[in-house]
């Protein structure tokens, strides 16, 4: 560095130059010896936004507003821009956004927010807006109407209201709530003269409000009309084992009550306008039935109706054979799961306690073939129709056809559009013996018109019974659950309880019908020589059956086949039927 000239040292002329030199000198000195800090080390780096709490979806009612909120971190200042369905919302630049009052058209809109600062931006997750209809307060559209009744009658008040569901109701009598009267209608107890002039209202409520109806007045007149019988019970004639129904028609001030009497003694629980007896026996013949009809004004006893019970039935002409599966008779009679069989069927029919499937004949198919032809043809397996069919063998329905006697096999779970030669759902061909004979299936054709006409869906039985168009011989096979094969004893009992009464109430049964209910084999039923071969069940229901009777005669499936042949008077006796005892001992008159 050069020495200061004289003018600088003296501080006189040239002072401006001196100041400049001093300033430069200061700048130079400031660059020497100190720390070398950059601007970035004097001020921290800005941090981009991070969203720590995302906006939450909202559900509001139409007309309400919805508020969405975001929480974010990052170098201040942070800016916000809310978007609806991807489009920026004007003026929505705060950490929270509140919508205008919503409408149904806003339902499903999606809201996001972009958070920004000098270092960058971040977009939030979408929050969904759900807009529900605004609740509507109740409006009564039909007011309760005033009622006039006679003392002893009831009165019913009804209201009709609209509004957002659910609507609740509270009826009031003279301004006081009535316990448990919380439906749209209210029926009073039997009225008395003291109820005359009572006022009834109802408060209809929902979440949006409530509305009280107009008052409906109750007028109770004191005029009561005693009962008058307009149709007397009629005498009945039935066959032993059938039930009888007596009916009365009466008028008078309601409510009317009824009490049936048998020979002058009240019958427990027989308190309706009709009374049906239990299954009758010969001992019921000549019983006299009356009914006392009562109301608040008095009572009246009907004329006596006589019950005639006959024990000599008509000739048998319609047979129903119902097949169950794989249970010894002791399994059934000892089971609490068979109340219909044990408590009803055994009481109204006859049964054999020593009925068996043919010795050593197992499994299902051989027994079904035996019931149809009196033999198993050497088959000891559940063959398919193609493997086990018989081409020229005479069997029961061959004889029926030759004698112009009609027959049908009702099979549960089949359709009626083809001849079922293979298993379908709960239907098994091994439980349908008819498809094993060529004269039924036309050499195993699933389109055999004869088979299709005679092997029908079980659902058609009820219609045929109602129309009195059932065939003379009807073979009935439940599906694998309902016949106890795959199902339980309870399943089979329930099936019988559902469908047997339909047959019992039919004209075909009452005019000379018989129902045989049996099992194909005992509970073992897997191989010849099985030690669990029965006895199996055989129940006979008929107007001609010995009601409540049982015997110990040794029977098997040949006995059933022989009995059916004798009923229809067809011959020759097929296979084992020629040498086995028929079931005639279970009937009062046979055939």
C-alpha positions, 0 to 999 in steps of 0.5 A, a space after each residue: 500500500 502506498 503512503 498517504 499523501 500529504 493532503 490525506 495526512 493533514 486532513 485538509 483539501 481533498 477530504 472527499 477523496 480521503 473518505 473514499 480511501 477510508 471506506 475502501 480500507 474498511 471494506 478490505 479489512 472486513 474481508 480479512 480474518 473473519 468467518 466466511 459465512 454464506 447467506 444461507 447459513 444466516 437464514 434457515 432453508 424453507 420446509 415444504 408443507 406436510 398434512 398431519 390431519 386429513 379432511 374427514 368425510 361428512 354426512 349432513 341433512 339437506 339444508 345443513 352446512 358441512 365443514 371440512 378442516 385440514 391440519 398442516 406443518 411447514 415453513 410459514 406462511 402456509 396458504 390453502 386452496 379448497 377444491 370441490 370435485 377438482 375445481 377450486 372454490 372461490 374464497 375458500 383459502 383457510 384451513 377450514 371450509 364450510 359449504 353453503 346450505 346443502 341440497 340433495 344434488 351435493 350428495 357425493 361431492 368430493 373435497 380436497 385442499 392444496 396447502 402451499 408455501 415458498 418451498 412447495 405444495 401438497 394436496 390432501 386426500 378427498 373427503 366425501 360429502 353425503 347429503 341425506 333428505 331432511 326429516 319431515 315432521 308428521 302430518 296426519 292425513 286421516 283423523 281418528 273417527 268417532 265410534 258408536 258401539 253397544 256396551 260389551 263391544 269394543 271400539 277401534 280408532 285408527 289414524 293415518 299419517 305421513 312423515 319421515 319414518 319411523 313414526 311412533 304413536 301414543 294413544 290417549 284417553 281423555 288426555 292420558 296416555 294408554 299403556 301399550 297403545 302404540 300402533 296406528 290403531 287402538 282397540 278398546 277393551 269391551 266397553 261399559 256405559 261408563 266409557 260413554 263420552 270418552 275422547 281419544 287422541 293420538 300423538 304421532 312423532 318422529 325425529 322432526 317433531 310430533 302432531 296430535 290428532 283431533 279428538 274422536 268421541 266414543 259413544 256407548 249405547 246401553 242396548 244389548 242384543 242376546 245371541 240368536 242361533 241362525 244355523 244349528 249344528 248338523 248331525 254327522 256320520 263318519 267311519 271309525 277313525 275319521 273326525 267329525 266337525 260341528 258348526 254353529 252360526 249365531 248373531 247378537 251383540 259382540 263379542 260372542 263366546 262359544 262352549 261346546 258340550 258332549 253329552 251335556 259336559 263341556 269339552 275343554 278348549 272347544 270355544 270356537 264357532 266350530 268343533 272338530 272331534 278327535 279320531 272317532 271310535 265305535 264307542 263314540 257312536 250316538 254321542 250328542 253335541 251342543 254349543 252354548 253361545 253367550 254374550 253380555 246380554 245372555 246365552 243360548 244353547 243350540 239343538 243337539 247334533 248326533 254323531 253316528 260312527 260306522 265300522 263297516 267301510 266301503 270297498 277299498 279302491 284307492 291306494 297310497 303307498 308312502 316310502 320312508 327309509 332306513 329305520 327300525 320300528 323301535 327307532 321310531 316308537 322310542 323317539 321324541 322326534 316323531 310326535 306325529 307318528 306316535 301320537 296321531 298316526 298310531 291313534 287313528 290307524 292300525 299297525 304291525 309290530 313284526 313287519 320286515 324287509 325280505 331277509 337279507 335283501 339290502 340296500 334300497 333298490 332291491 327292496 323297492 323292486 321287491 315291493 313292485 315285483 315280489 323279487 329283487 331279481 338277484 340285485 344286491 346293490 343300488 344299480 342305475 336303471 341302465 345296469 339293473 333294468 328288467 326288459 320283459 318282467 311282469 310287475 305290479 303296474 303291468 298288471 294294473 295297466 292290463 286291467 285298466 287300473 290307473 297308477 302314478 308315482 309321485 317323486 319329490 324333487 323331480 320336474 315333470 318334463 322327462 322320465 328321471 333316469 338319473 339322480 336329481 337334487 334329493 331324488 334318487 332313482 334307487 327309490 323309484 322302482 318303475 324306471 327299472 322296467 322297460 314297459 315303463 321307460 320304453 327301453 330306458 328312454 328319458 323321453 318315454 311318454 308313458 313314463 313321463 305321464 305316470 312318474 310325476 313331481 310330488 307337488 302335483 299330488 295336492 292338486 290331484 287330490 283337490 280335483 279328485 283326479 288321483 290314480 287308483 294306485 299312488 306310490 309316493 317317495 319323499 326326497 332323501 331328507 324327508 324320507 329319513 335317509 339323509 335327514 333325521 327322524 324329525 325331518 320325516 315326521 314333519 314331512 308326514 305331518 305336513 302331507 298325510 292330512 292332505 290325503 286324509 281330508 281328500 274325497 279319494 281317501 274318505 270314499 274307500 282309500 287306504 294309506 300304507 306307510 312303511 320303511 324300505 329296510 332296517 337301520 343297518 341296511 348295508 349288506 345281507 345278514 345285517 343284524 339290524 334288519 328290523 322289524 320296520 314300521 308298517 302303518 295302515 290308515 283307512 276308513 276300513 282300518 282297525 283304529 288303534 289296533 296292532 298285531 304281531 303277525 310276521 309280514 314283509 314287503 311281499 305282504 304289501 304287494 299281495 295286499 295291493 294285488 288283492 285290493 285291485 283284484 289283479 293276478 297272478 300273485 307276483 314273486 314272494 306275494 304268492 306265499 306271504 300273508 296279506 295285511 287284511 288283519 289290520 282292516 275291519 273289512 277287506 278288501 
